[in-house]
């Protein structure tokens, strides 16, 4: 709605039809002011009213003091992508006040703290001043808590003016403070006082309001990708995680620690069945994870691009020594330190070519928090089945922001431990006079059998080597041996798509063009595609969920005249990888890539594709 709003004068706007459950609210505050609680209350209360919502936090990479924004998109149709303009702004920060005015659509609404003395230069918006300091003083809040509870004023005022139900705001407080009545009541007193003040003193003239809905949020939850990934890994039998703090991946490891007592504590012994270790750096973290994977534990770590760079040599060891492990790469803006608190899909080529020499890593690419949960356990299965590192390509937008998603489903299959030989298995091979070597391909699929620490059969032992070795783990520098082992590893990677998530494909009859998307860029593409169809442009759609590419990817490329590859980076890295693997279709692939640290919008995707279509028409 906000991206298509016409430019209207204030009189015309006041006579417009109400805009219900279809707009964007952005809250502008100061980083470190405690606004996160207030923002999440609004988000959760709206969700509890049955309104599809998503929340995006845009924050600086300092501890406190700089501007921060939180955007809540309401979409009665269930769209979750970011929009470029704001319909409703809550301005609590004088330093960014002018910027807030610029981003408001004509007819938009500005709520602001009345002690902000900046000039309001626009006449095509509605404004409501909020006496924040007075209401906090009247509420008799302790001085040391005033800066934090002050944010509850805008919760109450905006809730009253938009029609957010007070009961749901109270329920959202109850959820946030986990039933701690003192904390709940001290905050709700301010919310209620602010709402009562707004009812008595503000006359509503704008068009925006909310109403309770049904049919869109049933059987759904609100969650972020990092928490979802941690839960998926724990449900999938994770036994060890070594990690080192890095934005935006830290909360994934913290979630492991948070849910460990609930999900992975043996009720009989009181001992944990999973260990989480904060290492001294990224090198130590991945070293621990690979050591645990070698010993037979399901192991993983979480990091971002800079940490992944430090892990490269160890990952090359795991690739060649064939040690299963999982790495969650929660991508952020680079190169260098870049923008640590902004989002990007910029690590694809880094991961694809990671390590020294001829390597190729298996990648999973989730697009929703539900898939983060699913890939949390599937990645562990795949790593052990293939005996190789698996890198899951998430990003900050998906990992740290709040998304509406359907409830998670418990893994629907037993854990796949892959080709492990236990004592009795070794004995069976001996009786059948069959050979066993740690790196020997018996079945022709490129995947050898392995034993793990603790196997008491003396025939199970072998040397794990990152240096040249033959099929039995013996040191070798013979050229033909090196090439034979390396080619056999390449074979299992080539065959890996049978174990990986297949691409998601949706076709519209009569379409000549295709759109390919990865990861968190999906919501913008889904919405843009619907907008294009409404205007008469049909398109087929494919979301790639894993690399190496499934055979369906080549078929999709073959079937279309032009294919737009949409992604959140500068160079079109997914397109580059497609061109490497399918050079015969390179001339069909059109780069639709953008990176400014913010998630893609449907408007930008649609306009970019439409402009190219007009050019080639």
C-alpha positions in Angstrom: 0.0 0.0 0.0 2.7 2.5 1.1 4.7 2.1 -2.1 1.8 2.9 -4.4 0.3 5.8 -2.4 -0.6 8.8 -4.6 0.6 12.3 -3.7 -2.4 13.9 -2.1 -3.1 17.1 -0.3 -4.1 16.9 3.4 -7.7 17.6 2.8 -8.0 14.8 0.2 -6.2 12.4 2.5 -8.6 13.1 5.4 -11.5 12.0 3.2 -9.8 8.8 2.0 -11.2 5.4 2.8 -9.7 3.7 5.9 -6.5 1.8 5.3 -6.9 -1.4 7.4 -4.2 -3.9 8.3 -2.1 -3.0 5.3 0.6 -0.5 6.1 4.1 -0.1 7.6 5.0 1.3 11.1 8.5 2.4 11.7 9.7 3.3 15.2 12.8 5.6 15.4 14.7 5.5 18.7 18.2 5.7 20.1 20.2 2.5 20.2 20.5 1.2 23.8 17.3 3.0 25.0 15.4 -0.2 25.7 13.0 0.2 22.8 13.2 -3.5 21.7 10.7 -4.5 24.4 8.2 -1.9 23.3 8.6 -2.7 19.6 8.1 -6.4 20.2 4.9 -5.7 22.2 3.4 -3.9 19.3 4.4 -6.7 16.9 3.1 -9.5 19.0 -0.1 -7.8 19.9 -0.9 -7.2 16.2 0.0 -10.9 15.5 -2.3 -12.0 18.3 -5.1 -10.0 16.6 -4.7 -12.3 13.6 -2.9 -9.8 11.4 0.0 -11.1 9.4 3.1 -9.1 10.4 6.9 -9.1 10.1 9.4 -7.0 12.1 12.8 -5.8 11.0 15.3 -4.2 13.3 17.8 -1.8 11.6 20.4 -1.0 14.2 24.0 0.4 14.3 27.1 -1.6 15.1 27.8 0.3 18.3 26.6 -0.4 21.8 24.4 2.7 22.2 23.8 6.3 21.2 23.2 6.1 17.4 19.8 6.0 15.7 18.0 2.7 15.4 14.8 1.8 13.6 12.3 -1.0 13.9 9.8 -1.5 11.1 6.5 -3.5 11.5 4.8 -4.4 8.2 1.1 -5.3 8.4 -0.2 -7.1 5.4 -3.7 -8.5 5.3 -2.6 -10.6 2.3 0.3 -12.1 4.2 3.3 -10.4 2.4 6.4 -10.2 4.6 9.0 -8.3 2.5 10.3 -4.8 3.5 8.7 -1.8 1.9 10.6 1.4 0.9 8.4 4.0 2.5 6.7 4.4 5.9 3.0 5.0 6.5 3.2 5.5 10.2 6.3 6.8 12.0 6.9 6.9 15.8 9.8 9.5 16.3 11.6 9.4 19.6 15.0 10.5 18.4 15.7 14.2 17.6 18.8 13.3 15.6 16.9 11.4 13.0 13.7 13.4 13.0 14.3 15.1 9.6 15.0 11.7 8.0 11.6 10.4 9.3 9.7 13.2 7.6 11.4 12.4 4.3 10.4 8.7 4.4 6.7 9.2 5.2 4.2 8.7 2.4 1.7 11.6 1.6 -1.1 11.1 4.1 1.2 9.3 6.5 1.2 9.7 10.2 3.9 11.1 12.5 3.7 10.3 16.3 6.5 12.2 18.1 7.7 13.0 21.6 6.7 16.6 22.2 10.1 17.6 23.6 11.6 17.2 20.1 11.9 20.8 18.9 12.6 20.2 15.2 10.5 21.9 12.6 7.8 19.9 10.9 8.1 21.1 7.3 5.5 18.9 5.6 1.8 19.8 5.3 0.7 16.5 3.6 1.0 14.3 6.7 -0.9 14.0 10.0 1.0 14.7 13.3 0.4 13.7 16.9 2.6 15.0 19.7 3.0 12.8 22.7 3.8 14.2 26.2 6.2 11.4 27.0 8.0 13.0 29.9 4.9 14.3 31.6 3.1 10.9 31.3 6.2 9.2 32.8 6.4 11.7 35.6 2.7 11.3 36.4 3.1 7.5 36.4 5.6 7.9 39.3 8.2 5.7 37.6 11.6 5.3 39.3 14.2 7.7 37.8 16.5 4.9 36.8 13.7 3.2 34.8 12.2 6.3 33.1 14.3 6.1 29.9 13.2 2.5 29.4 9.6 2.6 30.4 9.2 5.9 28.4 8.9 3.7 25.4 5.6 2.3 26.8 4.1 5.7 26.2 4.2 5.4 22.4 2.9 1.8 22.8 -0.2 3.2 24.6 -0.7 6.2 22.3 -0.2 4.4 19.0 -2.3 1.4 20.3 -5.2 3.7 21.1 -5.0 5.6 17.8 -4.7 2.6 15.6 -7.1 0.4 17.5 -4.7 -2.2 18.9 -6.6 -4.1 21.6 -5.3 -3.4 25.1 -5.9 -7.0 26.2 -3.5 -8.1 23.5 -0.9 -5.6 24.6 -1.2 -7.0 28.1 -0.9 -10.5 26.8 2.2 -9.5 24.9 3.7 -8.1 28.1 2.8 -11.4 29.9 4.6 -13.3 27.1 7.7 -11.1 27.2 8.1 -11.0 31.0 7.2 -14.7 31.3 4.4 -14.1 33.8 6.4 -11.8 36.2 3.5 -9.7 37.4 5.4 -6.9 38.9 7.2 -6.2 35.6 4.1 -6.7 33.6 2.0 -4.3 35.7 4.6 -1.6 36.0 4.8 -1.4 32.2 1.1 -1.8 31.6 0.2 1.1 33.9 2.1 3.4 31.6 0.6 1.9 28.5 -2.9 2.3 29.9 -2.3 5.9 31.1 -0.9 6.8 27.6 -3.8 5.2 25.9 -6.3 7.1 28.1 -4.5 10.3 27.5 -4.7 9.8 23.7 -8.4 8.9 23.9 -9.1 12.2 25.8 -6.8 14.5 23.9 -6.2 13.4 20.3 -8.7 13.5 17.5 -8.1 10.9 14.9 -7.9 12.3 11.3 -5.6 9.8 9.5 -6.8 6.8 7.5 -4.8 4.0 9.3 -6.3 1.5 11.6 -6.2 -2.2 12.5 -9.0 -4.8 13.0 -8.9 -8.3 14.2 -8.6 -10.8 11.4 -9.0 -14.6 11.1 -7.7 -17.2 8.7 -4.2 -15.8 8.2 -2.2 -16.5 11.4 -3.8 -19.7 12.6 -1.2 -22.4 13.4 1.5 -19.8 13.0 4.2 -18.5 15.4 6.6 -15.6 15.5 10.2 -16.5 15.5 13.7 -15.5 14.2 15.9 -17.7 12.1 18.8 -18.1 14.6 16.5 -19.4 17.3 14.8 -21.7 14.8 18.1 -23.1 13.6 19.2 -23.8 17.2 16.0 -25.6 18.0 16.2 -27.6 14.7 19.8 -28.7 15.6 18.8 -29.7 19.1 15.8 -31.7 17.8 18.2 -33.3 15.2 20.5 -34.8 17.8 23.2 -32.2 18.0 25.9 -33.3 20.5 28.5 -30.6 20.3 28.8 -27.0 19.2 32.0 -24.9 19.5 31.5 -21.2 18.7 32.9 -17.7 18.9 30.8 -14.5 19.1 30.2 -12.6 15.9 27.3 -10.5 14.7 24.9 -11.6 13.4 25.4 -15.3 14.4 25.9 -15.0 18.2 22.3 -15.4 19.1 22.2 -18.8 17.4 24.7 -20.2 19.9 23.0 -18.3 22.7 19.7 -20.0 21.8 21.4 -23.4 22.0 22.4 -22.6 25.5 18.9 -21.2 26.3 17.1 -24.4 25.2 19.6 -26.9 26.3 18.2 -27.4 29.8 14.7 -28.0 28.4 15.4 -30.2 25.5 18.7 -32.0 26.1 18.9 -32.8 29.8 18.7 -36.5 30.7 15.9 -36.7 33.3 17.5 -39.8 34.8 21.1 -38.7 35.2 20.6 -34.9 35.2 23.4 -34.6 32.6 23.3 -32.8 29.4 23.3 -34.8 26.1 24.9 -31.9 24.2 27.8 -29.7 25.0 28.2 -26.0 23.9 31.7 -24.5 24.2 32.6 -20.8 23.6 36.1 -21.0 22.1 38.8 -18.4 22.3 38.5 -17.6 18.5 37.0 -18.9 15.3 40.0 -21.2 14.6 39.6 -23.0 17.9 35.8 -23.2 17.4 36.0 -25.0 14.1 38.9 -27.1 15.3 36.7 -28.3 18.2 33.8 -29.0 15.9 35.9 -31.0 13.4 37.4 -33.0 16.3 34.0 -33.8 17.6 32.7 -34.8 14.2 35.8 -37.1 13.7 35.0 -38.7 17.1 31.4 -39.5 16.0 29.5 -36.6 17.5 27.0 -34.5 15.6 28.7 -31.2 15.6 28.2 -27.6 14.3 29.3 -24.0 14.7 27.8 -20.7 13.7 29.6 -17.7 12.3 29.6 -15.0 9.6 31.8 -14.1 6.6 34.9 -12.9 8.5 34.8 -15.9 10.8 34.3 -18.2 7.9 37.5 -16.9 6.4 39.4 -17.8 9.5 37.9 -21.3 9.4 38.9 -22.0 5.7 42.0 -24.1 6.3 40.3 -26.3 8.9 37.3 -26.7 6.5 39.7 -27.9 3.8 41.0 -30.5 6.3 37.4 -31.7 7.0 36.7 -31.8 3.2 39.7 -34.0 2.4 39.8 -36.0 5.6 36.0 -36.5 5.1 34.9 -35.4 8.6 31.2 -34.5 8.9 30.3 -31.1 10.5 27.9 -28.2 10.0 28.6 -24.5 9.8 25.8 -21.9 9.9 27.0 -18.8 8.0 24.7 -15.9 9.0 25.7 -13.5 6.3 26.3 -9.8 6.8 27.6 -7.0 4.6 31.2 -7.2 3.6 34.0 -7.0 2.5 36.2 -6.5 5.6 34.2 -5.6 8.7 31.7 -4.0 6.4 28.4 -3.3 8.0 28.1 -5.9 10.7 24.5 -5.2 11.5 23.2 -5.1 8.0 22.1 -8.0 5.7 23.5 -9.4 2.5 23.8 -12.6 0.5 27.4 -12.0 -0.2 29.2 -15.2 0.8 28.1 -17.6 -1.9 31.2 -17.6 -4.0 33.4 -17.5 -0.9 31.8 -20.7 0.4 31.6 -22.4 -3.0 35.4 -22.1 -3.4 36.4 -22.2 0.2 39.5 -24.1 1.2 42.8 -24.7 -0.6 43.0 -26.6 -3.9 40.0 -28.4 -5.5 37.2 -28.3 -3.1 33.4 -27.8 -3.4 31.3 -27.4 -0.3 27.7 -28.5 0.1 25.4 -25.5 0.8 21.8 -25.3 2.1 19.9 -22.1 1.6 16.9 -21.5 3.8 14.4 -18.8 3.0 12.2 -18.9 6.1 12.5 -19.4 9.8 10.6 -22.7 9.3 13.3 -23.8 6.9 15.9 -22.7 9.4 14.4 -25.2 11.8 14.2 -27.9 9.1 17.7 -27.4 7.9 18.9 -27.3 11.5 18.4 -31.1 11.7 18.7 -31.9 8.0 22.1 -30.4 7.7 23.4 -32.8 10.4 21.9 -35.8 8.5 23.5 -34.6 5.2 26.9 -34.0 6.8 27.0 -37.5 8.2 25.6 -39.1 5.1 28.2 -37.4 2.8 31.0 -37.3 5.4 31.7 -33.7 4.5 31.2 -30.2 5.9 27.8 -28.7 5.2 27.4 -24.9 5.1 24.0 -23.4 5.8 23.6 -20.0 4.2 21.4 -17.8 6.3 21.7 -14.0 6.7 21.0 -11.2 9.2 17.5 -10.5 8.0 16.5 -14.1 8.3 18.5 -14.8 11.4 17.9 -11.9 13.7 14.5 -10.5 12.6 11.0 -11.6 13.6 9.0 -13.5 11.1 5.6 -15.1 11.0 5.8 -18.8 10.2 3.8 -22.0 10.5 4.6 -24.0 13.5 7.6 -26.2 13.3 7.3 -29.9 12.6 9.3 -32.5 14.5 11.8 -34.4 12.2 9.8 -36.9 10.3 12.5 -39.5 9.9 15.1 -41.3 12.0 18.6 -39.6 12.2 20.7 -40.6 9.2 24.2 -41.4 10.7 25.5 -42.4 7.3 27.9 -45.3 6.6 29.2 -46.0 10.1 30.8 -49.4 10.9 30.3 -50.7 14.4 32.1 -53.8 15.9 29.6 -56.3 14.5 29.8 -54.6 11.1 33.6 -55.0 10.9 33.2 -58.7 11.9 30.7 -59.3 9.2 33.0 -57.8 6.6 35.9 -60.1 7.8 33.6 -63.2 7.6 32.6 -62.2 4.0 36.2 -61.6 3.1 35.4 -58.0 2.1 38.0 -55.3 2.3 37.6 -52.2 4.5 39.6 -49.0 4.2 38.6 -45.7 5.7 38.8 -44.1 2.2 37.8 -47.1 0.2 34.7 -46.8 -2.0 33.0 -50.2 -1.8 29.6 -49.2 -3.2 30.6 -47.0 -6.1 28.8 -43.9 -4.8 32.0 -42.1 -3.7 31.1 -42.4 0.0 33.4 -44.6 2.0 32.5 -46.3 5.3 33.9 -44.9 8.5 34.4 -46.0 12.1 34.3 -43.6 15.1 36.1 -43.3 18.4 35.1 -46.0 20.9 34.8 -48.8 18.4 36.6 -51.7 20.2 37.3 -53.8 17.1 41.1 -53.4 16.4 40.4 -53.6 12.7 38.4 -50.3 12.9 41.5 -48.1 13.5 43.0 -45.9 10.8 45.0 -42.7 10.4 43.1 -39.6 9.7 45.2 -37.6 7.2 44.9 -34.1 5.7 48.0 -35.0 3.7 48.1 -37.3 0.8 46.7 -40.8 1.6 45.5 -43.9 -0.1 42.2 -45.7 0.4 43.4 -47.3 3.6 44.7 -44.1 5.2 48.3 -44.8 4.5 50.5 -41.8 3.7 51.1 -41.4 -0.1 52.5 -38.8 -2.4 52.0 -41.0 -5.5 50.4 -38.8 -8.2 47.8 -41.4 -9.3 46.8 -42.1 -5.7 46.2 -38.4 -5.0 44.2 -37.9 -8.1 42.2 -41.1 -7.5 41.2 -40.1 -4.0 40.4 -36.5 -5.0 38.2 -37.7 -7.9 36.4 -40.1 -5.6 35.5 -37.2 -3.2 34.4 -35.1 -6.2 32.1 -38.0 -7.2 30.2 -38.0 -3.9 29.8 -34.2 -4.1 28.5 -34.6 -7.6 26.0 -37.2 -6.4 25.0 -35.2 -3.3 21.8 -33.5 -4.7 19.9 -36.8 -4.1 20.2 -36.0 -0.4 19.7 -32.3 -0.6 16.5 -30.1 -0.5 15.1 -29.9 -4.0 14.3 -26.5 -5.6 10.8 -25.1 -5.1 9.2 -24.4 -8.5 5.9 -22.7 -9.4 4.8 -22.2 -13.0 2.3 -19.9 -14.6 0.8 -21.1 -17.9 2.2 -19.4 -20.9 5.2 -17.8 -19.3 8.4 -17.3 -21.3 10.4 -15.8 -18.5 11.6 -17.4 -15.3 12.7 -15.9 -11.9 15.3 -17.6 -9.7 15.7 -16.5 -6.1 17.6 -17.7 -3.0 17.1 -17.4 0.7 15.6 -14.3 2.3 15.1 -12.5 -1.0 12.1 -14.8 -1.5 9.4 -12.6 0.1 10.2 -9.7 -2.1 10.1 -11.9 -5.2 6.8 -13.6 -4.3 5.1 -10.2 -3.8 6.7 -8.7 -7.0 5.6 -11.7 -9.0 2.0 -11.3 -7.9 2.1 -7.6 -8.8 3.5 -8.5 -12.2 0.9 -11.1 -12.9 -1.9 -8.6 -11.9 -0.4 -6.3 -14.6 -0.4 -9.1 -17.2 3.2 -10.3 -17.0 3.4 -14.0 -16.2 6.6 -15.6 -14.9 7.7 -19.1 -13.7 9.5 -19.2 -10.4 12.2 -21.3 -8.9 13.8 -21.0 -5.4 17.1 -22.8 -5.2 17.5 -24.4 -1.8 20.8 -26.2 -2.1 24.1 -26.4 -4.0 25.4 -28.5 -5.8 22.4 -27.8 -8.1 19.6 -30.3 -8.6 18.9 -31.5 -12.1 15.7 -29.5 -12.0 17.7 -26.4 -12.1 19.1 -27.2 -15.6 15.7 -28.1 -16.8 14.3 -24.7 -15.6 17.1 -22.9 -17.4 16.5 -24.8 -20.6 12.7 -24.1 -20.6 12.8 -20.3 -20.5 13.7 -17.5 -22.9 15.1 -15.3 -20.1 15.8 -16.0 -16.5 16.0 -13.2 -13.9 18.3 -14.2 -11.0 17.3 -12.1 -7.9 19.7 -11.8 -5.0 21.0 -9.5 -2.3 24.6 -8.8 -3.4 26.5 -6.6 -5.9 27.8 -9.0 -8.4 25.0 -11.6 -8.8 26.8 -14.5 -7.2 24.1 -17.0 -7.7 24.1 -16.1 -11.4 27.9 -16.5 -11.5 27.6 -20.0 -10.0 24.9 -20.9 -12.5 27.0 -19.7 -15.4 30.0 -21.8 -14.2 27.8 -24.9 -14.0 25.7 -24.3 -17.1 27.7 -22.1 -19.5 25.4 -23.1 -22.4 22.6 -21.0 -20.8 24.7 -18.1 -19.7 23.2 -15.7 -22.2 19.7 -16.3 -20.7 20.6 -15.2 -17.2 19.9 -11.6 -16.2 21.4 -10.2 -13.1 18.9 -8.7 -10.7 21.2 -7.9 -7.8 21.2 -5.1 -5.2 23.0 -4.5 -2.0 22.7 -1.5 0.4 22.5 -3.4 3.6 18.7 -3.6 3.6 16.4 -6.4 2.6 15.0 -6.3 -1.0 11.6 -4.8 -1.7 9.0 -6.0 -4.1 8.8 -2.6 -5.7 12.5 -2.7 -6.6 12.4 -6.3 -7.9 9.3 -5.6 -10.0 10.5 -2.3 -11.5 14.0 -3.8 -12.3 12.5 -6.8 -14.1 9.8 -4.6 -15.9 12.5 -2.2 -17.1 14.5 -5.0 -18.6 11.4 -6.5 -20.2 10.6 -3.2 -21.8 14.2 -2.9 -23.1 14.1 -6.3 -24.8 10.6 -6.0 -26.1 
